[in-house]
């Protein structure tokens, strides 16, 4: 807990940047380490309900329509952290699968953030997952996002939560990180 930013702090920080982007009519976004631009936002939704009464029964029908010209600020801020974490997981997965194939050519199977291989390569997989995870997070991706956001918003932003405190080497050796 002392090494990772707390989710609430990350949510407030990303939400603050996202709010500033929305005020400038920019869809909140960031880049993954693999160069993919991820946009994370929600639009205002208008809902209409129609009640149909037939033969002593009522059926409610809902129609939703998005107003693409307006952001739903609160929903956008709530979804930014999960979207950010999932985009980073996907970037790590993509990099790891490429590394595994190029370096070893051993079989690999992935589902979301789970990795598997044949039993004869399991020890190598665990060692490589730890090593590549530490390498992936040797770059402070939040600091990078801050710099990119400052350039697009043309203003100075506060530092990300607990910047520079993640001891990636120590976490990379954690026997419970990849079991």
Residue, then its C-alpha position, 0 to 999 in steps of 0.5 A: x500500500x505504501x508503494x502504490x498510489x491509492x486509487x482515490x488519489x489517482x481518480x481525483x488527479x485524472x478527474x481533475x485533468x479530464x475536467x480541464x480537458x472537457x472545459x476546453x471541449x477536448x475528450x479526455x485522453x492519454x497515450x498508452x506506452x505502446x502509443x495508442x490514444x485512449x479516449x475516456x468520456x461519457x456524453x449526457x444521455x436523455x431518457x424518455x419513458x413511455x408507459x403502455x397499458x394493455x389489458x390491465x398490464x403495464x409495460x414501460x419502454x425506455x428510449x435513450x439518446x446521447x447528446x454528443x455535444x455535451x460531456x457527462x462530467x461525473x460519469x467521465x470522472x468515474x470511468x477514467x481510472x478503470x479505463x486507465x488501468x485497463x489500458x495499461x494492462x492491455x499495453x503490458x499484455x501486448x508487449x509481454x506477448x511480443x517479447x515472449x514470442x520474439x525471445x522464446x517462441x514458447x506457447x502462451x495463452x492469455x485471458x485478460x490479465x492472466x498468462x499461461x504456458x506449458x508446464x515445462x516453461x512455467x518457471x521461465x514465464x514467471x521469471x519473465x513476467x517479473x522482469x518485464x513488469x519491472x521494465x514496463x513500469x521503469x518509466x513513470x507513465x503518470x508523469x508522462x501523461x502530466x507532461x502531455x496534458x500540460x502541453x495540450x492544455x497549455x498550463x502547469x498541472x499538479x504532480x501525479x499522486x505519490x510520484x517517484x515513490x514506486x520501488x519497481x525493483x522491489x515489487x518485481x521480486x515480489x513472489x506473489x505478484x505473478x504466481 
